[in-house]
Amino acid sequence: MGKKAIVTGGSRGIGTAIVKTLAADGFQVAFSYLSNKEKADLLVEEITSQGGSAAAFQADTSNFESASAFVTKAREFLTDVDLLVNNAGITRDKSLFIMQQSDWDQVINTNLTGYFNVTRNLIGYFFKNKRGCIINITSVSGLVGINGQTNYCASKAGIIGFTRALAKEAAKLSIPVNCVAPGYVDTEMTRSMPEKHLEEIKNMIPMRRMGTAQEIADLVSFLASDKARYITGQVFTIDGGLTA
Ligand SMILES: NC(=O)c1ccc[n+]([C@@H]2O[C@H](COP(=O)([O-])OP(=O)(O)OC[C@H]3O[C@@H](n4cnc5c(N)ncnc54)[C@H](O)[C@@H]3O)[C@@H](O)[C@H]2O)c1
């Protein structure tokens, strides 16, 4: 029987590429979407029409109860779970001196606490089954400081600490827990930046282009495969040489 995966924030961007790639790898996939039901339904239809199996569930993963309800529904659909990909994330970029408490709270609650909320609701199941795999999407912003991103950098660095500590707890059960840290990737998140800023970013990247969501999904696909079973507690940067 094929493997089964839960993915958060699957209705667009990197999350959609991860859902499609895992489905192509033979995973049955349950993914969450925050608000765009139409896009989520289209993705389910696309995967189903290609012979795969997927289901979408509305959830605000920054809220513990909502994350818990999502995991319950995902488990009912999948009956078994082999993989969790925490991907849902937001930015609220601005200099600290004008950053509102709400900018700080929304980013920490979604990017960091959201990963706790979903993982906490699944980890007991993984531990009991002595099987599972967790991949957390962080960012190069968790490794280096970026102007205007004190909230985002703190959340993404927090994910790295969370991943490393959980990897130690899960290693005795051979459950790998790793991070993928993308640089700049062409998605709606980055498309909202001013054109001039995007050009400056491309010029900073040694490969002179942004990454694609598919390139991130391909790395996730490898880490989710048996080929990566001895890798745990690591951060895989994928950034066209930005942090080389
Ligand atoms: N795009 C980049 O350049 C880039 C770089 C590094 C890391 N990342 C990370 O990759 C992940 C995906 O980013 P993306 O570029 O695809 O962004 P995106 O904005 O296109 O998609 C983010 C997804 O997260 C979901 N989401 C946001 N808040 C949520 C909440 N409270 N509950 C549930 N879902 C929620 C959205 O609905 C959406 O599906 C994020 O964690 C982001 O921080 C992105």
The ligand as a Gaussian input file, in Angstrom:
#p B3LYP/6-31G(d) Opt

LIG

0 1
 N        8.378000      32.037000      -1.181000
 C        9.571000      32.132000      -0.628000
 O       10.454000      32.849000      -1.122000
 C        9.897000      31.369000       0.621000
 C       11.226000      31.332000       1.042000
 C       11.562000      30.638000       2.178000
 C       10.594000      29.983000       2.897000
 N        9.300000      30.030000       2.492000
 C        8.319000      29.325000       3.318000
 O        7.651000      28.354000       2.544000
 C        6.333000      28.168000       3.046000
 C        5.346000      28.352000       1.898000
 O        5.490000      29.660000       1.385000
 P        4.914000      30.133000      -0.024000
 O        5.935000      30.947000      -0.672000
 O        4.320000      28.994000      -0.744000
 O        3.788000      31.141000       0.498000
 P        2.289000      31.362000       0.072000
 O        1.899000      32.635000       0.740000
 O        2.121000      31.228000      -1.390000
 O        1.552000      30.139000       0.776000
 C        1.475000      30.022000       2.178000
 C        0.433000      28.989000       2.531000
 O        0.263000      28.986000       3.950000
 C       -1.118000      29.029000       4.247000
 N       -1.372000      29.673000       5.531000
 C       -1.007000      30.923000       5.912000
 N       -1.457000      31.158000       7.165000
 C       -2.092000      30.031000       7.577000
 C       -2.768000      29.660000       8.768000
 N       -2.893000      30.475000       9.822000
 N       -3.319000      28.422000       8.839000
 C       -3.222000      27.584000       7.795000
 N       -2.588000      27.869000       6.642000
 C       -2.045000      29.087000       6.539000
 C       -1.725000      29.830000       3.100000
 O       -3.107000      29.602000       3.010000
 C       -0.932000      29.313000       1.918000
 O       -1.500000      28.119000       1.432000
 C        6.160000      29.182000       4.178000
 O        6.423000      28.561000       5.416000
 C        7.222000      30.214000       3.863000
 O        7.626000      30.907000       5.017000
 C        8.921000      30.712000       1.355000

